[in-house]
């Protein structure tokens, strides 16, 4: 559907059409593509999100774990700027001890990211 709309826009655009119409066509295509991409990701990864999820919040000085990953996973905190942090979980290797529901500075440092808020 998105590509049909894009093709329609391209075929209908000619020198006399306004640049605003071209711009609007591109915005509609971008929004439509983003929405369908997000929906597909949510459907495909729905089961994995519950397993690998973690999050970090900003505290003065840096990030702290706010949602700890389950056992066998570590949390990589990232400072995004403007007093905002995000995170992603990484599976621990067999030599690492990664307890579940761990919010400590040690667990944060195991993830290898920004842990300056502790």
Buried (B, 14 or more C-beta within 10 A) or exposed (E): EBEEEBEEBEEEBEEEEEEEEBEEBEEBBEEBEEEEEEEEEEEEEEEEEEEBBBBBBBBEEBBBBBBBBBEBBBBBBBBEEEEEBBBBBBEBEEEEEBBEEBBBEEBBEBBEBBBBBB
